Amino acid sequence: MKFASISKVCIAACMALAMAGCSSWDSMSHRQKSAVGGAALGGVAGAVITNGGVLGTVGGAAIGGVIGDQIGKH
């Protein structure tokens, strides 16, 4: 198995775990939900842009989370 395919499997598993952690979604505020959604979209975008690079995925998730948090403020 190539490193790139292992990386993609790892990213998919991490995203599945993150979504499973949203089982308490009902008790979250709108701002928190926006941050989680932004982090998920940012992580996917970062992975696509960097062709599955870990740093790009984590960076995209961090930036997406901040943007989602700020959007959810209003």
N, C-alpha and C positions, 0 to 999 in steps of 0.2 A: 504494500500500500504506500502510495506516495505521501509526502509530508503535506501537500496541499489538500488531499482528500481527508487526511486525518484532521487537519485544521478545520475543514468545513464540518466534519462530524462533531468536533468539539464545540464549534460555534452553535450548531443546531441543538446540541444537548444543553448548552448553557442557556440558550433562549427558551427551551422547553422548561427548564428548571425555573427560570425567571417568571414565565407565565404561570407555572404551578404555584409560585409564591403569591400570585395575585388572587388566591382563593379568598382573601379577605378584602377583595375589591370593593365590596359594599360599604365597608367602614372607612374607606379612604375619601379624602376631600377631592374636589375637582382639580385643585392644583397638583396634588400628589398623583392623580390619575394621568394628568397631562405630562408630568415628569417621567412617569413610567413609559407612556406611549412614545414620548420624544426619545428616550434612551433606546427603546427597541428599534425605532426607525433609524436613529443615528447609528446604532451598531450595525444594522443591515447595510446602510449606505456606506459606512466606513469599510465594511468587509468587501463590498462590491468594488469600491474605488481602489482599494489596495490589493485586490485579488486574493482576499482571505488573510491578509496580514493581521497579526494579533494586535499590533500597536494601532493600526488604523481602525480596527473594530472597537477596541477599548476607547480610543480617542473619540470616535464617532458617537459611541454611546454616552460618553461624558458630556460632549458638546450638545448632543440631542437632549439629554436630561436637563441641562441648564436652560436650553431654549424652551423646552416643554414646560418647565417650571415657571419661566417668565411669562409665557403665553397663558398658562393656567391662572395667573394672578388676577386677570381681568375678567 
